[in-house]
């Protein structure tokens, strides 16, 4: 059982694998993305149904969200909207709210699925049945796949540039690249700012990918200590003792990975919101600030 639950190569729990027994072009992470999407859809639809106001005959209870999972979704959503999205996007909040919340919860579900040992369970129960060294259908952490994080970053890039052209126009978008620099600095500023347009979403992809790979590889390495000890000493006593120590060491790291799963989903969504906000026309806000400052000056005088 120890051999089944711990692989000789810790990266086997992270690297994507082809499901050649189904189709040569189908991979494990493709199926995992579909599973994550379905889980997120079911959870969010159920939460939306529980959050909405009930019928009048329920009295005050019609305003209460039913179910702990739905309450958790509501608390997270309200916090993200009121403390992150609305302060950065202002009047454009409703326009990008479905996109940003969908991105957050989808990444979160993908990250959390990586903490569930679905691969080990599939290997454990199908090993005696299927004559293959490794058999699986889905599992692992899809966000530990650079192709997946680049795809997510591409959607963020499209939203950022859409907001730039919609809010600033083509002329304003080009002026944004200059950063207000004088003409003699444009030969330096334009290439740097143009590179930044592509570097920002690429950095989002690399950050999410690197954090997911590092954390899950560390857990897999710790889990493999028992197998290494058993193979080296050929002693079940030594292997069992080291396995017990590995499990105890993996518990706090698992909680840390749970925190990282939420944190990385938040960072990806938050930075996307920041980049969208940077491409928004803020003249009206500046006028309001100047008007407010003028009113305060008149009041003070």
C-alpha positions in Angstrom: 0.0 0.0 0.0 2.9 2.3 0.8 4.2 1.7 -2.8 0.9 2.7 -4.2 0.4 5.9 -2.3 3.9 7.2 -2.6 5.6 7.4 -6.0 9.4 7.1 -6.5 9.2 10.4 -8.5 7.4 13.2 -6.6 6.7 15.0 -9.8 4.3 12.3 -10.9 1.8 14.0 -8.6 2.2 17.3 -10.5 3.1 16.6 -14.1 0.2 16.1 -16.5 -0.1 12.7 -18.1 -1.7 11.5 -21.3 -4.8 9.2 -21.0 -3.7 7.0 -23.9 -6.2 4.3 -22.8 -9.0 6.8 -23.7 -7.5 8.9 -26.5 -3.9 10.0 -27.4 -4.8 13.7 -27.2 -6.7 13.6 -23.9 -4.7 14.4 -20.7 -5.5 14.1 -17.0 -5.5 17.9 -16.5 -8.0 18.4 -19.3 -10.5 16.1 -17.4 -9.6 17.8 -14.1 -10.4 21.2 -15.6 -13.9 19.9 -16.6 -14.4 18.3 -13.2 -13.4 21.6 -11.5 -15.7 23.6 -13.7 -18.6 21.3 -13.0 -18.0 21.4 -9.2 -17.7 25.1 -9.2 -20.9 25.5 -11.3 -22.9 23.2 -9.0 -21.6 24.9 -5.8 -22.1 28.4 -7.0 -25.6 27.7 -8.4 -26.6 26.1 -5.1 -25.1 29.1 -3.2 -27.0 31.5 -5.4 -30.2 29.7 -4.7 -29.6 29.8 -1.0 -28.4 33.4 -0.9 -31.4 34.9 -2.7 -34.3 36.3 -0.7 -37.0 33.8 0.1 -40.8 34.1 0.1 -42.6 36.5 2.4 -44.2 33.7 4.5 -40.7 32.9 5.9 -40.6 36.2 7.7 -37.1 37.4 8.8 -35.7 34.0 7.9 -36.1 34.7 4.2 -33.0 37.0 4.4 -30.8 34.3 5.9 -28.5 32.2 3.7 -29.1 28.5 4.3 -26.2 26.0 4.4 -22.6 26.5 5.6 -21.0 26.2 2.2 -23.4 28.8 0.7 -22.7 31.1 3.7 -18.9 30.7 3.0 -19.4 31.5 -0.6 -21.5 34.6 0.3 -18.9 35.9 2.8 -16.0 35.4 0.4 -18.0 37.0 -2.5 -19.1 40.0 -0.4 -15.5 40.6 0.9 -14.0 40.4 -2.6 -16.7 42.8 -4.1 -16.7 45.4 -1.4 -13.0 45.4 -0.4 -11.2 44.5 -3.7 -13.2 44.9 -6.8 -15.5 47.9 -6.2 -12.7 50.1 -4.8 -10.6 49.4 -7.9 -13.2 49.4 -10.6 -15.9 51.8 -9.3 -18.7 52.1 -11.8 -17.3 49.3 -13.9 -17.7 46.8 -11.1 -20.9 45.2 -12.4 -19.4 44.8 -15.9 -16.5 42.7 -14.7 -17.9 41.1 -11.5 -19.1 37.8 -13.1 -15.8 37.4 -14.9 -13.6 38.1 -11.8 -15.6 36.0 -9.4 -15.7 33.1 -11.9 -12.0 33.3 -12.3 -11.4 33.3 -8.5 -13.7 30.4 -7.7 -12.5 28.3 -10.7 -8.8 28.7 -9.7 -9.7 28.0 -6.1 -11.5 24.8 -7.0 -8.6 23.7 -9.2 -6.1 24.4 -6.3 -8.3 22.6 -3.8 -8.7 19.5 -6.0 -4.9 19.2 -6.0 -5.0 18.7 -2.2 -7.3 15.7 -2.6 -5.4 12.4 -3.2 -7.5 11.3 -6.1 -4.6 9.9 -8.0 -3.5 7.7 -5.2 -7.0 6.4 -4.6 -7.4 5.6 -8.3 -4.1 3.7 -8.3 -5.0 1.9 -5.1 -8.3 0.6 -6.3 -7.5 -0.1 -10.0 -4.0 -1.5 -9.7 -5.2 -5.1 -9.2 -7.9 -4.8 -11.9 -6.2 -2.9 -14.8 -2.9 -4.4 -16.1 -1.1 -1.0 -16.2 1.6 0.5 -14.1 -0.4 3.7 -13.6 -4.1 4.1 -14.2 -6.0 7.3 -13.7 -8.8 9.4 -15.2 -8.4 12.8 -13.4 -6.5 14.3 -10.5 -3.5 16.3 -9.7 -3.4 20.1 -9.7 -4.4 21.6 -13.0 -3.1 25.0 -12.0 0.4 23.4 -11.7 0.3 23.1 -15.5 1.9 26.1 -17.2 -0.5 25.6 -20.2 -3.5 26.0 -17.9 -2.2 29.1 -16.1 -1.2 30.7 -19.4 -4.7 30.1 -20.7 -6.1 31.8 -17.6 -3.6 34.6 -18.1 -4.7 35.0 -21.7 -8.3 35.5 -20.6 -7.1 38.2 -18.1 -5.1 39.8 -20.9 -8.1 39.9 -23.1 -10.2 41.5 -20.4 -7.5 44.1 -19.6 -7.1 45.2 -23.2 -10.8 45.2 -23.8 -11.2 47.6 -20.9 -8.3 49.7 -22.2 -9.8 50.2 -25.7 -13.3 50.6 -24.3 -12.5 53.2 -21.7 -9.5 55.0 -23.3 -10.1 54.5 -27.0 -7.2 53.7 -29.4 -5.6 57.1 -29.0 -5.9 57.0 -25.2 -4.5 53.4 -25.2 -1.5 54.6 -27.1 -1.0 57.6 -24.8 -1.2 55.2 -21.9 1.9 53.5 -23.2 3.9 56.7 -23.0 3.1 57.1 -19.3 3.1 60.9 -19.8 6.8 61.0 -20.5 8.3 63.8 -22.6 8.8 63.2 -26.3 12.6 62.6 -26.1 11.9 59.6 -23.7 9.4 57.9 -26.0 12.0 55.7 -27.7 12.7 54.2 -24.3 9.3 54.3 -22.7 7.3 52.8 -25.6 9.2 49.5 -25.9 9.3 49.1 -22.1 5.5 49.8 -21.7 4.7 47.6 -24.6 6.6 44.8 -23.1 4.8 45.4 -19.8 1.5 44.8 -21.5 2.5 41.2 -22.1 4.7 40.7 -19.1 1.9 41.4 -16.6 -0.4 38.5 -17.6 2.7 36.3 -18.1 3.8 37.0 -14.5 0.3 36.0 -13.4 0.7 32.6 -15.1 4.2 32.0 -13.7 3.3 33.0 -10.2 0.3 30.7 -10.0 2.2 27.8 -11.7 5.3 28.1 -9.5 3.4 28.2 -6.2 1.3 25.2 -7.1 4.2 23.1 -8.3 6.4 24.0 -5.3 3.8 23.2 -2.6 2.5 20.0 -4.1 6.0 18.7 -4.9 7.1 19.4 -1.3 4.1 17.3 0.0 4.9 14.5 -2.4 8.5 14.5 -1.3 7.6 14.3 2.3 5.1 11.5 1.6 7.8 9.5 -0.2 10.1 9.3 2.8 8.5 6.2 4.1 8.9 4.4 0.8 12.5 5.5 0.5 13.2 4.2 4.0 11.5 0.9 3.3 13.4 0.3 0.1 16.7 1.3 1.7 16.4 -0.7 5.0 14.0 -3.5 4.0 12.5 -3.0 7.4 8.8 -2.5 8.0 9.6 -1.1 11.4 11.9 1.6 10.1 9.6 2.3 7.1 6.5 2.5 9.3 8.2 4.8 11.8 9.5 7.2 9.1 6.1 7.1 7.4 4.4 8.1 10.7 6.9 11.0 11.1 6.2 12.0 7.4 2.5 12.1 8.0 2.9 14.3 11.1 5.2 16.6 9.2 2.8 16.8 6.2 -0.2 17.9 8.3 0.9 21.5 9.0 2.2 21.8 5.4 -1.2 20.7 4.2 -2.8 23.5 6.1 -0.2 25.9 4.7 -1.1 24.6 1.2 -4.8 25.1 1.9 -4.0 28.7 2.8 -1.9 29.1 -0.4 -4.7 27.7 -2.5 -7.0 30.5 -1.4 -4.2 33.1 -1.5 -3.1 32.3 -5.0 -6.6 32.4 -6.3 -7.1 35.8 -4.6 -3.8 37.2 -5.9 -4.6 36.2 -9.5 -8.0 37.8 -9.3 -6.8 40.8 -7.4 -3.9 41.6 -9.8 -6.3 41.1 -12.8 -8.6 43.7 -11.2 -5.7 46.1 -10.6 -4.6 45.8 -14.3 -8.1 46.4 -15.5 -8.4 49.4 -13.2 -5.2 50.8 -14.5 -6.7 50.8 -18.0 -9.8 52.8 -16.9 -10.4 56.5 -17.6 -10.2 58.3 -14.2 -10.8 62.0 -15.2 -14.2 62.0 -13.6 -12.8 60.7 -10.3 -10.1 63.4 -10.3 -12.7 66.1 -11.0 -14.8 64.8 -8.1 -11.7 64.9 -5.8 -10.8 68.4 -6.9 -14.5 69.5 -6.3 -14.5 67.9 -2.9 -11.1 69.5 -2.0 -12.5 72.9 -3.2 -15.6 72.5 -1.0 -13.4 71.7 2.0 -11.2 74.8 1.3 -14.3 77.0 1.1 -15.7 75.4 4.3 -12.4 75.9 6.1 -12.2 79.6 5.1 
